[in-house]
């Protein structure tokens, strides 16, 4: 009903129509906020959240804590580098449920690297040991590179003594059978410049990290990381304390 435009001769003007639209937006926002907080509370109380102790996401209070990424090597355009850019050498592991992974897929698409770097997609379901390959689910794939079942297995294949988190995205080197990098902000910067020789002339002009905007981009990334989407939402979803889930979710909506 709110989409109806007043016809000639009607007394209702555009200002009143805008007012009705804004009222709907406000109530929709408040309803969404209340629903999300209630849902997080129920999940925390029911015990359906993953056991954080088994996935290395928790502190001693069983609250979500995001730790720094571990693998921080770089793919370079330099052919003499430890990880030189090569067509078909590198593989990207992602989850479509992970906002960090989204930006690596977006950058890969913008730079036209679909034929240069292939991709596997884990399930959106988070198991007790982390991300799992579930090719029977829509949009998911098997591990076509190593034939493994869990992201945990991939990390341990790269380093048998690894005891950190089994996160996505992961940039994998098929040649040396190791994880190059699991920090999304660094992966997209590699995609942005290191593989330019494999891009079309049009895609070579795409620059997602222009030098004159880097300071502003870094500041905005920090704000999003800390206050808005990813860190707050992950903490809200993975915390097993009801009070913590509600507090984090409320802070996230305030940031939005």
N, C-alpha and C positions, 0 to 999 in steps of 0.2 A: 504493500500500500504506500510506503514512503517513496517509491520511485515514480509515482504519478506526478506529472507536471501539470500545474494549474492551467486550465483552459481559459480562453477569453471570456471575461464576464464574471469569473470566480473571484471571491474576495481574498482567498488565501494567496499570499505573495511568496516570493522566493525566500525571503528572510525567515518566515515561519517554517518553510520546508527545510531550510538548512538547520534550524533549531531542532526540528524533529530528528533529523539525521544525526546530529551531535548527541542528542539524548540517547539514541539507540547505540551509538558507538561507546558512550560512557558505560551504559549498562552492560553491553557485550564485554567490554574490557574487565569490568568488575566481576562479572559472572565467570569469565575465563580464569581470572586470578583466584577466585574462591574455589573453583573446580579443581585447579591444579594443586593448590595447597591442600585441599581435602584429599585428593588422590594420593599425594605424596605422604600425607599422614597415615592413610590406610595402608599403603605399601610398607611403611616403616613399622607400623604396629603389627601387621600380619606376618612379618618375617620373610616376605617374598623378595626383598632386595638381595642381591648377591652377597655372599659372605666376603666382606672386604678383606678380612685377614688372609683369605686364600688367593686374593687377586692383587695384594700389595697396594691397595688404595687407602688403607686406613692407618690412623695413628693409634696410640694406646687407648684412646677413648672410643674407638670404633667409629670415628668420623672420617669423612672423605678428605684426603690430602693429595693435591696434585704435585707430583714430584717431577723434577726436570727430566727431559728426554736423555737417553743414555748414548745412543749411537749418533755421532755428530760429524761424520766424514762428509766430504763434498765431491760431487761429480764436476769435473772441469772441462772446458773446451781444449785445454792443453793436452796434447797426445802423450806427454811424458808424465802426466799426473798419476797418482795412485789409482784413481777412478776416472779415466778419460771418457768423455761422451762418445758413445757408439750406438748405432742403430740396433735395436733388439737385445742389447746386453742387459738392460735394467728392467725390473718388474715392479709394479706398484700393487701393494695389498691395501685394501680399503674396506670400510663398512659404510653403507649408506645411512646408518643410524648415527654416524659420528660427524659432527660439524667440522672438526679438524680435517677429516678426510675429504669432506666436500670441496674444500678450496684446492686441494691437489688435483681433483678431477676437473674442476672448473679451469684451472690454469693449463692442464694438459690439453683440454679442448680448445681453449683460446689460442694456444701456441701450435695447434695442429699436430700434436705428437701422438695421436692414436696409433699410428703405424710404427712408431719408434719405441714407445714404452707400453707394453701390454699390462692388463689389469686383472686381478682376481678380487671378488667381492665376498666377504664373510657374511654370515647371517646377522640380522639385526638383533637376534636373541643373544643375551649375554649369559653364558654358562658359568658354572662354579669355577672353572679354570680360565675364564675369559672368552675371547672371540672364537667362534667355531665355524668351520666350513660346512654349509648345509645346502648342497646343490639341488636338493629336491624342493627347496623353497623358492618362490618367485623372486627374480632379480639377483639370486645368489649363484655362486659358481664353486666348483671344486678348486683345490689348489693344483693348477695345471703345471706348475714348475717343479714342486718338490713332492707332490702327492701326499701331503700331510693333512691332519684333521683339525688341529688347533693352531692359533697364532703362537701359542706357547711353544709348540714344536719347532716353529720356524726360528724363534729366538734362540732356542737351545741348539739348533743346528748351526747357528752362527757362532754361539759361544756356550759350550757345555756347562760352564760355571755361572752362567747368567742367573741372577736372582732378582731382577727388577720387574717392572710391569710389562705386560704383553699387549702393547697398544697398537693402534693403527692411526695414521697411515704408516706404512713401512716401504722404503725404497730398497729393493733387493738386487744384489749383483749376482747374476746367474754364473758368471765366469769364475768368481772366487767363492761363491756360495756363502755370502755373508750379508748382513744388514749394513747398508751404507749409512742410512739416516732414518730416524723415526720422529723427526721434528718437522711438522707440517710447514711452518713458516720458512724453514730452510729448503725444504723440498721444492716449494713453489718458486723460490728464487733460482734454484738450479734449472727448473723447467723454463724459467723466464729468459735465461741467457746462455746456459751451457750447451743447449742442444740447437742453437739457432741455425747451424749449418744444415740441419735436417728439416728445417721449417720452410714453408713456401715464402716467397718474397713478401706477401701480404702479412703472414703471421710473424715474420721477423720484425715487422714494425710494431707489433704488440708489445708493450712494456708495462707490466703490472706493478713495477717498483721503480718508477722514474726518480732520478736522483734529486730533482728539485722538490719532490713530495715525500721523500723518505722519512724525514723527521715527523711530519704530520701522520703518515701511515703508521709509524712505530708507536706514536702516542695513542692513536685510535685503537690499534691492536691491543695495547696494554689495558685500555679502558674496557674493551669488549671482553678480553680474557678475564679480567678481575671482577667486573661488576654486572655484566649483562648476560651473555648467552651461554658460553660453553662451560666455564669454570663453575658458575652458579648453578646451571642446570645439571651438570654432572654431579656436583656436590649434593644437590637436592635429591636427585634420583638414587644416588648410591649410599647416602647416609642411612644408617639403621636406627638413628635416634629421631623420634617423632618431632621433638622440639627443634632439633637442628634443621630438619627438612623444612619445616614451616618458616623458620627464621631466614633461611637461605632463599627460599622461594619468594618471600615477601621482599627481600632486598633486591632480588633480580627484577621483579616487576617495578620496583621503584626506579631502578636503573633504566628500564625501558621507557 
